[in-house]
Amino acid sequence: MRDEDGYSRAPLGITLRPAAVAAPPPEADEIGAARCPEVPRHDARALTCSAGLAHIVLDGVAYTLRITRNGKLILTK
């Protein structure tokens, strides 16, 4: 289901944005408190939904985030 802005609405009210090309890394002076004054906090179960898996992309490289049966997180390439 898409809203008026074209974003997908997933179960649990999570908004999924259309995939975009990764932006180049910021310059050294842009990194830190000025750009992100507070460390972002995300719920791993909301990121992975019921499958317990999520794909995270960093500089064009895809990683897999997985929740184990023991409730631990594993991030692999």
Contacts in CASP RR format, 6 or more apart in sequence:
PFRMAT RR
TARGET T0000
AUTHOR 0000-0000-0000
METHOD contacts of the structure
MODEL  1
MRDEDGYSRAPLGITLRPAAVAAPPPEADEIGAARCPEVPRHDARALTCS
AGLAHIVLDGVAYTLRITRNGKLILTK
1 8 0 8 1.000
1 9 0 8 1.000
2 8 0 8 1.000
2 9 0 8 1.000
3 9 0 8 1.000
6 18 0 8 1.000
7 15 0 8 1.000
7 16 0 8 1.000
7 17 0 8 1.000
7 18 0 8 1.000
8 15 0 8 1.000
8 16 0 8 1.000
8 18 0 8 1.000
9 15 0 8 1.000
9 16 0 8 1.000
10 16 0 8 1.000
10 49 0 8 1.000
11 49 0 8 1.000
12 46 0 8 1.000
12 49 0 8 1.000
14 46 0 8 1.000
14 49 0 8 1.000
22 57 0 8 1.000
22 58 0 8 1.000
22 59 0 8 1.000
22 60 0 8 1.000
25 59 0 8 1.000
26 35 0 8 1.000
44 54 0 8 1.000
44 65 0 8 1.000
44 67 0 8 1.000
44 73 0 8 1.000
45 52 0 8 1.000
45 67 0 8 1.000
47 54 0 8 1.000
47 65 0 8 1.000
48 54 0 8 1.000
48 65 0 8 1.000
48 66 0 8 1.000
48 67 0 8 1.000
52 66 0 8 1.000
52 67 0 8 1.000
53 64 0 8 1.000
53 65 0 8 1.000
53 66 0 8 1.000
53 67 0 8 1.000
54 64 0 8 1.000
54 65 0 8 1.000
55 62 0 8 1.000
55 63 0 8 1.000
55 64 0 8 1.000
55 65 0 8 1.000
56 62 0 8 1.000
56 63 0 8 1.000
56 64 0 8 1.000
56 65 0 8 1.000
56 75 0 8 1.000
57 63 0 8 1.000
61 77 0 8 1.000
62 77 0 8 1.000
63 75 0 8 1.000
63 76 0 8 1.000
63 77 0 8 1.000
64 75 0 8 1.000
64 76 0 8 1.000
64 77 0 8 1.000
65 73 0 8 1.000
65 74 0 8 1.000
65 75 0 8 1.000
66 73 0 8 1.000
66 74 0 8 1.000
66 75 0 8 1.000
66 76 0 8 1.000
67 73 0 8 1.000
68 74 0 8 1.000
END
